[in-house]
Amino acid sequence: MDVTARIERALHGALAEGSTPGCPPGLAAAVQHAVFPGGARIRPRLCIAVAHACGDDSPALTDAAAAAIELLHCASLVHDDLPCFDDAAERRGRPSVQKAFGERLAVLAGDALIVMAFQTLAAAGMQAPNRLPALLATLARGVGMPHGIAAGQAWECEPRVDLHDYQRAKTGALFSAATMAGAHAAGAVAAPWHALGAWLGEAYQVADDIRDVIADPRALGKPTGRDAALGRPSAAAQLGLGGAARSFQRLIGHALASIPPCPRAAHFRALVLAESERLVPQAVCGELIAA
């Protein structure tokens, strides 16, 4: 089974557990809308790739960890689109959850996805209970306080923000959780995989800041210009587009250099380079730096 099929099967299984008869149909539909169809699924892909590099001796636990990571990411997007934050009408090229189902169900759908993530992981963890505490702790750190994605969103409410702290929490934390969770799921030491997730996650945030300025919203699948409109911290605003492009290239370089020695090092290098090109192509970076 290829990685895409593994991820989609795990996500469908997680949602099936929470959408049994008796669940409010509006909530079930809102959760389904938030998860399917997905985006690049890069976080669960990283989780599975690391687990595979570490032996992947418990595939069911790996799949649950990957699904939990993606459910937490989807929850963050649902909450990010709420009227009290971005008030976004579109996500992944179609109406956002709050636009399609209303603000109340969007709040509840985001909350339900967070709980569902931990339920999914706990259920699969019974197969390797000695690995479950570290997995749960890693995911909790990725979404909570003081440096998880909830803290990252909260930085937008502060009068002064350190850009690195903001990027590390809002995006980097869940990437680090994804790489470390893959190692935990395979019963391996997770610490060597932290840096890969952290650097790649920060690069993703810088790329998102760049694309918010230069991308076609139809191609991006969501509105652009939101950072400036909402006064959010942005690498493009603080460093200029050229400086942000340099920062993106530097972060991708750090991500490549941080890949731990393993039989699949070449695979990780190819994955990072492919994602880099998808996010902000090298030709575009060159144009921004030269401008």
C-alpha positions as CSV (number, residue, x, y, z in Angstrom):
1,M,0.0,0.0,0.0
2,D,1.4,3.4,-0.9
3,V,1.7,6.3,1.5
4,T,-1.3,8.2,0.2
5,A,-3.5,5.2,0.5
6,R,-2.3,4.5,4.1
7,I,-3.0,8.1,5.2
8,E,-6.5,8.2,3.6
9,R,-7.5,4.8,4.9
10,A,-6.4,5.9,8.4
11,L,-8.3,9.1,8.2
12,H,-11.4,7.5,7.0
13,G,-11.2,5.0,9.8
14,A,-10.8,7.7,12.4
15,L,-13.8,9.6,11.1
16,A,-15.9,6.5,10.9
17,E,-15.4,5.9,14.6
18,G,-16.8,9.4,15.4
19,S,-19.6,9.5,12.9
20,T,-21.7,6.5,14.1
21,P,-25.5,6.8,14.3
22,G,-26.5,9.2,17.0
23,C,-23.9,11.8,16.2
24,P,-25.4,15.2,15.2
25,P,-25.4,15.0,11.4
26,G,-24.3,18.7,11.0
27,L,-21.2,18.1,13.1
28,A,-20.4,14.9,11.3
29,A,-20.7,16.7,8.0
30,A,-18.6,19.6,9.1
31,V,-15.8,17.3,10.3
32,Q,-15.9,15.4,7.0
33,H,-15.7,18.7,5.1
34,A,-12.7,19.7,7.2
35,V,-10.7,16.6,6.4
36,F,-11.7,15.6,2.9
37,P,-10.4,16.2,0.3
38,G,-7.1,17.0,1.9
39,G,-4.1,19.1,1.0
40,A,-0.6,17.8,0.5
41,R,-0.8,15.7,3.7
42,I,2.9,16.5,4.2
43,R,2.8,16.1,8.0
44,P,1.5,12.6,8.0
45,R,3.8,11.8,5.1
46,L,6.8,12.9,7.2
47,C,5.5,10.8,10.1
48,I,5.3,7.6,8.0
49,A,8.6,8.3,6.3
50,V,10.4,8.6,9.6
51,A,8.7,5.5,11.0
52,H,9.8,3.6,7.8
53,A,13.3,4.8,8.3
54,C,13.2,3.5,11.9
55,G,11.8,0.0,11.0
56,D,8.0,0.6,11.1
57,D,7.5,-2.5,13.1
58,S,4.0,-1.4,14.2
59,P,2.3,-0.1,11.1
60,A,-1.1,0.3,12.7
61,L,0.4,2.6,15.4
62,T,2.3,4.5,12.7
63,D,-0.9,5.0,10.7
64,A,-2.8,6.2,13.8
65,A,0.0,8.7,14.6
66,A,0.0,10.0,11.1
67,A,-3.8,10.3,11.1
68,A,-3.7,12.1,14.5
69,I,-1.2,14.6,13.2
70,E,-3.4,15.4,10.2
71,L,-6.5,15.7,12.3
72,L,-4.8,18.2,14.5
73,H,-3.6,20.1,11.5
74,C,-7.2,20.2,10.1
75,A,-8.5,21.4,13.4
76,S,-6.0,24.2,13.4
77,L,-7.2,25.3,9.9
78,V,-10.9,25.2,10.9
79,H,-10.2,27.4,13.9
80,D,-7.8,29.7,11.9
81,D,-10.7,30.4,9.4
82,L,-13.1,31.5,12.1
83,P,-14.5,35.1,12.1
84,C,-12.5,35.9,15.2
85,F,-9.2,35.1,13.4
86,D,-9.0,35.2,9.6
87,D,-12.7,35.2,8.8
88,A,-11.8,33.1,5.7
89,A,-14.5,32.2,3.3
90,E,-12.4,29.7,1.4
91,R,-10.0,26.8,2.2
92,R,-8.5,24.3,-0.2
93,G,-10.4,25.8,-3.1
94,R,-13.9,25.5,-1.6
95,P,-15.9,27.1,1.2
96,S,-14.3,27.0,4.6
97,V,-16.1,25.1,7.4
98,Q,-17.3,28.3,9.0
99,K,-18.7,29.5,5.6
100,A,-20.3,26.1,4.7
101,F,-21.7,25.2,8.2
102,G,-21.6,28.4,10.3
103,E,-19.4,29.6,13.1
104,R,-20.9,27.4,15.9
105,L,-20.4,24.1,14.0
106,A,-17.0,25.2,12.9
107,V,-15.9,25.8,16.5
108,L,-17.3,22.4,17.5
109,A,-15.8,20.6,14.5
110,G,-12.4,21.9,15.3
111,D,-12.8,20.8,18.9
112,A,-14.0,17.4,17.9
113,L,-11.1,16.9,15.5
114,I,-8.6,17.6,18.4
115,V,-10.3,15.0,20.6
116,M,-10.6,12.6,17.7
117,A,-6.8,12.8,17.1
118,F,-6.1,11.7,20.7
119,Q,-8.8,9.0,20.6
120,T,-7.3,7.6,17.4
121,L,-3.9,7.4,18.8
122,A,-5.0,6.0,22.2
123,A,-7.0,3.2,20.5
124,A,-4.0,2.1,18.4
125,G,-1.6,2.5,21.2
126,M,-3.0,-0.5,23.0
127,Q,-0.9,-2.6,20.6
128,A,2.3,-1.0,21.9
129,P,1.4,0.5,25.2
130,N,5.0,1.3,26.2
131,R,5.2,3.7,23.2
132,L,1.9,5.5,23.9
133,P,3.0,7.9,26.6
134,A,5.8,9.4,24.5
135,L,3.5,9.7,21.5
136,L,0.8,11.4,23.5
137,A,3.2,13.8,25.1
138,T,4.8,14.7,21.7
139,L,1.4,15.4,20.1
140,A,0.3,17.4,23.1
141,R,3.4,19.6,23.0
142,G,2.8,20.2,19.3
143,V,-0.6,21.6,19.8
144,G,-0.6,23.1,23.3
145,M,1.4,25.5,25.4
146,P,4.0,27.0,25.6
147,H,5.3,26.4,22.0
148,G,2.5,24.5,20.2
149,I,0.1,25.6,17.5
150,A,-2.4,27.0,20.0
151,A,0.4,29.3,21.3
152,G,1.3,30.2,17.8
153,Q,-2.2,31.4,17.2
154,A,-2.2,33.3,20.5
155,W,0.9,35.2,19.4
156,E,-1.4,37.0,16.9
157,C,-3.2,38.4,19.8
158,E,-0.1,40.0,21.3
159,P,1.0,43.6,20.7
160,R,4.7,42.6,20.0
161,V,5.8,39.3,18.4
162,D,9.1,37.7,17.8
163,L,8.8,36.4,14.3
164,H,10.9,33.3,15.0
165,D,8.8,32.4,18.1
166,Y,5.7,32.8,16.1
167,Q,6.8,30.7,13.2
168,R,8.3,28.0,15.4
169,A,5.0,27.6,17.3
170,K,2.3,28.2,14.6
171,T,3.9,25.8,12.1
172,G,7.2,24.3,13.2
173,A,5.8,22.6,16.3
174,L,3.4,20.3,14.5
175,F,6.1,19.4,11.9
176,S,8.5,18.5,14.8
177,A,5.7,16.5,16.4
178,A,5.2,14.6,13.0
179,T,8.8,13.6,12.6
180,M,9.2,12.6,16.3
181,A,5.9,10.8,16.3
182,G,7.1,8.6,13.4
183,A,10.2,7.6,15.4
184,H,8.2,7.0,18.6
185,A,5.7,4.8,16.7
186,A,8.5,2.6,15.5
187,G,10.1,2.3,18.9
188,A,13.1,4.4,18.0
189,V,14.8,7.4,19.7
190,A,12.9,10.5,18.5
191,A,15.3,13.3,19.4
192,P,17.5,13.1,16.3
193,W,14.4,13.7,14.1
194,H,13.3,16.9,15.9
195,A,15.4,19.3,13.9
196,L,14.2,18.1,10.5
197,G,10.6,18.9,11.5
198,A,11.5,22.2,13.1
199,W,13.4,23.6,10.1
200,L,11.0,22.3,7.6
201,G,8.0,23.7,9.5
202,E,9.6,27.1,9.8
203,A,10.3,27.0,6.1
204,Y,6.6,26.2,5.4
205,Q,5.6,29.3,7.4
206,V,7.9,31.6,5.5
207,A,6.7,30.1,2.2
208,D,3.1,30.7,3.3
209,D,4.0,34.3,4.1
210,I,5.5,34.7,0.6
211,R,2.6,33.1,-1.2
212,D,0.2,35.3,0.8
213,V,1.7,38.2,-1.2
214,I,2.5,36.8,-4.6
215,A,0.2,33.8,-5.2
216,D,-2.9,33.6,-7.3
217,P,-5.7,32.8,-4.7
218,R,-7.3,30.4,-7.2
219,A,-4.2,28.4,-7.4
220,L,-3.6,28.7,-3.6
221,G,-7.1,27.6,-2.8
222,K,-7.6,30.4,-0.2
223,P,-7.7,34.2,-0.1
224,T,-4.4,36.1,-0.3
225,G,-3.3,39.4,1.3
226,R,-4.6,38.3,4.7
227,D,-1.4,38.9,6.6
228,A,-1.3,42.6,5.7
229,A,-5.1,43.0,6.1
230,L,-5.0,41.5,9.6
231,G,-1.6,42.9,10.7
232,R,-0.2,39.4,11.3
233,P,3.5,38.7,11.8
234,S,5.0,37.9,8.4
235,A,8.4,37.2,7.0
236,A,7.5,39.0,3.8
237,A,6.5,42.1,5.7
238,Q,9.5,42.1,8.1
239,L,12.2,41.0,5.7
240,G,10.8,42.0,2.3
241,L,10.0,39.4,-0.4
242,G,13.7,39.1,-1.3
243,G,14.7,38.6,2.4
244,A,11.9,36.1,2.9
245,A,13.0,34.2,-0.1
246,R,16.6,34.1,1.2
247,S,15.2,32.9,4.6
248,F,13.2,30.2,2.9
249,Q,16.3,28.9,1.1
250,R,18.3,29.0,4.3
251,L,15.7,27.1,6.2
252,I,15.4,24.4,3.5
253,G,19.2,24.1,3.6
254,H,19.1,23.6,7.4
255,A,16.3,21.0,6.9
256,L,18.5,19.0,4.4
257,A,21.5,19.2,6.7
258,S,19.5,17.9,9.7
259,I,18.4,14.6,8.2
260,P,19.8,12.0,10.5
261,P,22.1,9.3,9.0
262,C,19.8,6.4,7.9
263,P,19.3,4.1,4.9
264,R,16.5,6.4,3.6
265,A,18.4,9.7,3.8
266,A,18.3,10.1,0.0
267,H,14.5,9.7,0.2
268,F,14.2,12.4,2.8
269,R,16.4,14.7,0.8
270,A,14.2,14.2,-2.3
271,L,11.1,14.8,-0.2
272,V,12.4,18.0,1.2
273,L,13.5,19.3,-2.2
274,A,10.2,18.4,-3.8
275,E,8.3,20.2,-1.2
276,S,10.6,23.2,-1.5
277,E,9.9,23.4,-5.2
278,R,6.2,23.0,-4.7
279,L,6.0,25.7,-2.1
280,V,8.3,28.4,-3.7
281,P,10.1,27.2,-6.8
282,Q,13.8,28.1,-7.0
283,A,13.1,30.2,-10.1
284,V,10.7,32.3,-8.1
285,C,13.1,32.6,-5.2
286,G,15.7,33.9,-7.6
287,E,13.4,36.4,-9.1
288,L,12.4,37.7,-5.6
289,I,16.0,38.0,-4.5
290,A,17.1,39.8,-7.6
291,A,14.1,42.2,-7.6
